[in-house]
Structures are given as C-alpha cells and as structure tokens.
C-alpha cells in the first residue's frame, strides 16, 4: 500500500543496528517499494534520548528484530515516516525512556516487539506505555498462552502487551498458495508434532502469546462483549486484541 502520508510510526528496540539504513534500501529495491532511507527523511534513527549518537552495536540479535520491524512497517505503510529509537539496553529503565522519546518526537503510532512477565512491572515502566491519542502496540509474545513453552515457569501474560493502555498483538501462521493467494490463516502454534527442534535441541519452535492478566483490569470495550464470560478472565484484561502473521516458518521475508 502507498497510504499513510502524514503518519509517523516509531519503533522501539535495544542497541544499535549499524546496517539498518543500507539493509532497508536493499529490501525496498528487491520488492519494488518506495525508497525509504535516512537521506530522504523517510527513516530517522535516534538513541533513547532522541540524539544522533548511537548506543553500543548489537551483540544479542536485537538487530534482526530491528530489521524485521523497520522493513515490516515500511512494507505495510510506504507513505509513513519511520523513527527507530534504539535504547541503550533492553532494561526496563532504558526502554521506558525510549518509549517516551518516541512519543515526544511526534509518533502517531509506536510499535514494540519485546516483553517480559507481568511480575516485572513498575510504575515508571507502565506509565511509558500510557499516551492517550497515540496508538501503542506490543507483542503478546512467542511462547504460547502464559509462556507455556517455558513449562509452567511463568503463568502470566507479558507486559507491555498486558497493559490496558496498549493494543496487544498476537501471532498467526499465514499459508499462501503458489500464486501467493491466501489459503488459510490460523493461530500460531508450531509446538506438538511439528516441533522437531524441541525433541532434538530442547528448544520449542514457538506459539502466539497472551492470556488473562493477573494484575490489570479489563477495559469496558472488552467486558461489554456478550461473550466476555467465556474467556474466564473475570474483571482482568485479556490479550491479544488483534493478530497478524508472526510464525517465522510462514512469515515475513527479512533482509
């Protein structure tokens, strides 16, 4: 789509990806997308305070996430400007600063692909995801309901997705035919018979996250639904709110 002019989407990640600008240009060229780069004002990369001095280069695979996030946003909204805010670390304090910076710099939407169990909540971290008038999305996670891939070690959904001020985004598996036409789309769950890696390597392939919050109240737009009682969440928040393809076995092509 070529829509989105007038919108600015911010992406919050940790550490610096020194190849993000060049990688995006290669991606755009390959798929025939409108050029998006730092020199034409489409892409802006800042540190957690909004400055131009980057944090330390990635050593923990965050750069893969940054490429995925930036390339996905641009492919979905070619007319949008993109601000990539690189936090100094994946710690909650730095991510909260980066989140507030994204809003301060004028983002109309802020997307976040990280999470941790609700027990890690703090007031300052929660407040960073409460900006009325700005759509803040957050990943519901990639280890299933209540992170069941971790074998009962968590039993909570993830923040910031579980905050009732965010839009929680769940994951699907998207199957296309030979002509790239949509065949089917299902809840992402690569566990079970398909999870060869788990038996051979002790690593689960993953599944869409979510679940009933153990801490945060549901908003009226959830509890007012006639089917709300069937969720089993009572008065607590339920995430996810929306879903999109997240299964890397059927997922997005990333350069």
Phi and psi in degrees as a GROMACS rama.xvg file:
@    title "Ramachandran Plot"
@    xaxis  label "Phi"
@    yaxis  label "Psi"
@TYPE xy
-105.562  10.3911  UNK-2
-76.1037  -176.253  UNK-3
100.813  2.86769  UNK-4
-62.4081  137.929  UNK-5
93.745  -8.92758  UNK-6
-101.269  147.592  UNK-7
-126.403  117.559  UNK-8
-101.457  124.179  UNK-9
-100.559  144.978  UNK-10
-122.985  127.389  UNK-11
-107.841  123.213  UNK-12
-140.251  -178.305  UNK-13
-115.8  148.296  UNK-14
69.4041  172.587  UNK-15
-100.711  135.544  UNK-16
-106.95  100.069  UNK-17
-68.3893  -12.8561  UNK-18
-104.363  8.91197  UNK-19
-63.4967  -39.1904  UNK-20
-69.13  -47.9838  UNK-21
-66.6099  -40.3897  UNK-22
-62.8012  -40.4303  UNK-23
-65.1701  -37.8344  UNK-24
-65.4295  -39.3042  UNK-25
-63.5835  -43.3317  UNK-26
-60.1457  -47.7403  UNK-27
-61.5621  -42.8523  UNK-28
-63.7036  -41.6312  UNK-29
-63.0867  -39.6382  UNK-30
-101.245  4.89859  UNK-31
67.8412  33.3559  UNK-32
-88.978  161.372  UNK-33
-57.9506  136.604  UNK-34
-62.6316  132.007  UNK-35
-131.572  115.341  UNK-36
-152.256  168.804  UNK-37
-67.0516  -30.1483  UNK-38
-74.9726  -21.0675  UNK-39
-104.03  8.27844  UNK-40
83.1424  -1.12476  UNK-41
-73.7033  -41.1733  UNK-42
-112.966  130.238  UNK-43
-127.197  129.515  UNK-44
-117.711  123.487  UNK-45
-133.316  163.841  UNK-46
-84.6847  -177.462  UNK-47
-65.2302  -17.9612  UNK-48
-98.192  -1.49115  UNK-49
94.5959  3.21333  UNK-50
-86.4988  177.153  UNK-51
-97.7515  -9.85374  UNK-52
-76.5274  114.906  UNK-53
-73.6614  156.437  UNK-54
-72.3878  -176.81  UNK-55
-60.3059  147.247  UNK-56
-62.6246  150.825  UNK-57
-62.5715  135.112  UNK-58
-128.039  6.74645  UNK-59
-130.263  27.3973  UNK-60
70.4493  15.1666  UNK-61
-67.9922  -27.0138  UNK-62
-63.4005  -31.95  UNK-63
-63.3611  -42.5226  UNK-64
-64.2561  -39.8499  UNK-65
-63.8734  -42.2397  UNK-66
-61.8476  -46.2813  UNK-67
-57.9521  -47.6663  UNK-68
-64.6433  -48.6028  UNK-69
-66.4204  -44.5615  UNK-70
-67.9888  -35.9847  UNK-71
-67.037  -47.5144  UNK-72
-58.8814  -44.0567  UNK-73
-68.7492  -36.4259  UNK-74
-68.7606  -34.0365  UNK-75
-78.3639  -33.8353  UNK-76
-137.785  79.6899  UNK-77
-67.1226  -23.5808  UNK-78
-84.7867  -8.92389  UNK-79
-77.5489  144.599  UNK-80
-83.9374  149.331  UNK-81
-122.834  131.205  UNK-82
-114.711  118.032  UNK-83
-97.4497  115.376  UNK-84
-102.507  114.896  UNK-85
-100.497  109.996  UNK-86
-72.2596  155.688  UNK-87
-69.0232  -25.4692  UNK-88
-157.809  168.391  UNK-89
-82.8529  11.8517  UNK-90
-70.0823  151.05  UNK-91
-59.9047  -35.7688  UNK-92
-62.6665  -45.5362  UNK-93
-71.1376  -39.7972  UNK-94
-65.2393  -35.8555  UNK-95
-65.18  -42.3672  UNK-96
-60.6924  -44.6069  UNK-97
-63.1801  -39.3516  UNK-98
-63.041  -46.7392  UNK-99
-64.6405  -35.8624  UNK-100
-63.87  -41.0084  UNK-101
-57.186  -43.1509  UNK-102
-70.159  -41.6904  UNK-103
-61.5688  -31.3105  UNK-104
-82.1795  2.32225  UNK-105
100.936  16.6389  UNK-106
-66.5229  136.151  UNK-107
-89.6843  -21.0971  UNK-108
-138.899  145.353  UNK-109
-129.816  127.953  UNK-110
-113.589  139.959  UNK-111
-134.266  128.052  UNK-112
-112.195  24.0675  UNK-113
-120.458  166.665  UNK-114
-171.397  164.974  UNK-115
-153.459  162.898  UNK-116
-58.4953  152.076  UNK-117
-55.2822  -28.6848  UNK-118
-60.4271  -18.892  UNK-119
-82.3678  6.90398  UNK-120
-65.8648  146.72  UNK-121
-143.378  159.21  UNK-122
-61.3359  -43.649  UNK-123
-65.8989  -37.4307  UNK-124
-68.8101  -43.8375  UNK-125
-63.3771  -41.2855  UNK-126
-63.3469  -27.1432  UNK-127
-67.4272  -16.5984  UNK-128
-109.274  21.558  UNK-129
-123.2  89.3116  UNK-130
-132.832  85.2638  UNK-131
-52.4302  134.809  UNK-132
95.5714  -13.7726  UNK-133
-114.385  126.578  UNK-134
-78.6467  118.39  UNK-135
-114.251  116.947  UNK-136
-105.688  152.138  UNK-137
-146.852  142.128  UNK-138
-67.7411  135.087  UNK-139
-75.6465  -11.0055  UNK-140
112.992  170.102  UNK-141
-131.29  27.2587  UNK-142
-126.306  20.728  UNK-143
87.0585  176.8  UNK-144
-55.5534  125.109  UNK-145
53.7546  30.6448  UNK-146
52.6193  48.0635  UNK-147
-65.7781  -16.7093  UNK-148
-60.294  -22.828  UNK-149
-88.927  12.5827  UNK-150
58.6223  49.3049  UNK-151
80.9025  10.0829  UNK-152
-79.9642  -11.7313  UNK-153
-116.173  -64.7694  UNK-154
58.5391  36.9693  UNK-155
-148.04  150.808  UNK-156
-74.8042  179.118  UNK-157
-102.225  145.836  UNK-158
-100.12  147.568  UNK-159
-83.5606  -3.74796  UNK-160
-59.7659  -33.687  UNK-161
-78.578  -10.5817  UNK-162
-63.3659  140.524  UNK-163
-82.6309  12.0516  UNK-164
-107.675  2.52904  UNK-165
-115.653  163.073  UNK-166
-97.9648  112.563  UNK-167
-81.9916  130.051  UNK-168
-112.82  115.749  UNK-169
-89.2131  179.253  UNK-170
-117.79  145.968  UNK-171
-125.138  164.645  UNK-172
-105.49  124.513  UNK-173
-111.926  122.732  UNK-174
-111.238  125.6  UNK-175
-112.262  151.197  UNK-176
-86.0349  -174.177  UNK-177
-62.4332  -26.2029  UNK-178
-97.9862  13.943  UNK-179
71.1622  12.6596  UNK-180
-76.7197  144.178  UNK-181
-65.1333  126.694  UNK-182
-97.4687  -49.0395  UNK-183
-161.514  161.344  UNK-184
-143.797  125.311  UNK-185
-130.353  167.987  UNK-186
-58.3205  135.04  UNK-187
-70.6883  118.053  UNK-188
-156.755  96.6313  UNK-189
-92.7475  8.69497  UNK-190
-81.5189  174.021  UNK-191
88.4597  -142.225  UNK-192
-57.9945  -29.8991  UNK-193
-80.4722  -12.3305  UNK-194
-85.7056  68.3691  UNK-195
-63.7653  -35.8222  UNK-196
-60.101  -35.7815  UNK-197
-63.4031  -40.4861  UNK-198
-75.0818  -33.0927  UNK-199
-90.0355  -31.137  UNK-200
-123.386  -6.73151  UNK-201
74.9648  19.793  UNK-202
-123.922  123.445  UNK-203
-73.8799  146.628  UNK-204
-72.2994  -28.6201  UNK-205
114.862  166.868  UNK-206
-163.981  158.645  UNK-207
-62.6979  138.044  UNK-208
-86.1863  -169.832  UNK-209
130.507  -169.286  UNK-210
133.848  174.65  UNK-211
-75.5807  131.36  UNK-212
-64.4632  146.479  UNK-213
-98.0321  -2.74097  UNK-214
-131.877  -32.3207  UNK-215
-111.967  140.725  UNK-216
-76.2419  150.756  UNK-217
-77.7547  148.691  UNK-218
-82.5655  160.535  UNK-219
-61.6077  -28.8978  UNK-220
-68.216  -12.2643  UNK-221
-94.7333  -52.536  UNK-222
-68.6867  -19.0511  UNK-223
-77.1732  -11.5653  UNK-224
-67.8098  141.867  UNK-225
-63.7544  -24.416  UNK-226
-95.9951  6.85757  UNK-227
-58.3513  -38.5689  UNK-228
-59.6197  -28.086  UNK-229
-73.4612  -11.6801  UNK-230
-75.3695  -24.9765  UNK-231
76.3777  12.2722  UNK-232
-90.521  -10.393  UNK-233
62.5961  -122.016  UNK-234
-96.968  4.07076  UNK-235
-92.155  154.943  UNK-236
-60.7269  140.758  UNK-237
-116.661  126.504  UNK-238
-121.271  142.607  UNK-239
-101.115  166.148  UNK-240
-100.093  -42.748  UNK-241
-135.11  168.486  UNK-242
-142.232  155.355  UNK-243
-150.692  168.125  UNK-244
-58.1723  129.15  UNK-245
-137.043  -17.1309  UNK-246
-67.5547  117.23  UNK-247
-71.3664  -12.3609  UNK-248
-77.2613  -21.2586  UNK-249
-125.447  17.3687  UNK-250
-97.1152  -156.233  UNK-251
-77.7269  140.562  UNK-252
-80.6909  126.617  UNK-253
-124.042  134.324  UNK-254
